[in-house]
Amino acid sequence: MASKKKSNESAGGSAKKIRRSGGDAVEFLKEKAQSEYSIRQQELGLQRKEQEARARQQELQIELLRKQQEQQVQIS
């Protein structure tokens, strides 16, 4: 790491660190949290839709089995 700093200095770059205000960090974290919250809400919505689709599929399978059983009873 020291060689990188020296190469910056020799290339005319400044070795000074730029300090940002605490407000920048807070704003960044706020935006990051909002973004993560939005993504999480979308994921939960997709999971809910998938679960509803699976439940509907199971209902259809049960109904199909019930109809098949009724047909077998009628044939007997």
PyMOL commands that set and color helices and strands:
alter all, ss='L'
color gray80, all
select helices_A, chain A and resi 2-10+22-75
alter helices_A, ss='H'
color red, helices_A
deselect
rebuild
show_as cartoon
